[in-house]
Amino acid sequence: MCVSATVSFGMAGLLIAGGSFAAHKARETDTRYVPLALFSVLVGIQQLTEGLVWIGAEADAQGMVRIASLGYLFFAWMVWPSWVPYMAARLEDNKQKRKLFLHFAQAGFLLGLALYLPNFWHTDWLNTEINNHSISYQCTLITNTFMPRAVPYLFYLSIIAAPLLLSSHRSMKILGTGLVVSVPLTYSFFSYAGVSVLCFFGAMMMLYIIHVILENKCAPLRTEVVT
């Protein structure tokens, strides 16, 4: 998250430990939960990279800042738009919805490539700085010349949120609703560090994910047979 390297590393440790525990439980009970559990682990790794951004910024080590920032944005842009629809598909009982969610995952991967690779190739396209005690990732999008920045961001949010909101399971709908609510709040009050703070909200939702797995909230839906 933001604030400091200590907080980022501390949260990373909690997320990785909690996600590892949830993944262990998922393997014991229902392997469909494994991608959901690993989501927590991956967010924890992402928080580790932001901790390295803090260390690099405080030491004025620009090379370290860039590498760690690219690592952080790899998760934000490449992993989440494909992983979230995929984990929703793994838990989905409806075959048509499952197929649709996998299409969302493919679209998310392509969108991630378009957002991430230009900032990876062009060293002057990504500027990371400390802003109001948060990390601000100032990125250049290839779409900036022909559409407002809000358009690809809205597409990004839709790819992530839609499979959760369309899920057959109430717990996934709740998770999707939390995501949709957190994004406007992030960009309304923390627009200077939107990507960083948004992923903090995502980290908070990991606690709910662990609850879903432990309580088996996405058990396969069964239809009663009338005789």
HUCORRA-V312533 format. One line per field, one symbol per residue. phi: phi as a letter, one per 30 degrees, with the letter a starting at -180 (. if undefined). psi: psi as a letter, one per 30 degrees, with the letter a starting at -180 (. if undefined). A space follows every 10 residues. Layout:
BEGIN
phi->???
psi->???
END
This chain:
BEGIN
phi->.ciadddddd dedddddddd ddddddddca dddeeddded dddddddddd dddeddddch cddddddddd dddeddccdd dcdddddddd cddddddddd dddddddddd ddedddeedd dcdcdcbcbd bhibcccccc cddedbaddd dddddedddd deddddddcd dddddddddd ddddddddcb ddbedddedd eddddddddd deddchdcde dbcdccc
psi->aadleeeeee eeeeeeeeee eeeeeefeej fffeeeefee eeeeeeeeee eeeeeeefgh ieeeeeeeee eefeeeeeee feeeeeeeef fkekeeeeee eeeeeeeeee eeeeeeeefe ejfgfkjklk jhglkjjjlk kffffglkff eeeeeeeeee eeeefflfke eeeeeeeeee eeeeeefefh ffheeeeefe eeeefeeeee eeeeghfhkk kkkkkk.
END
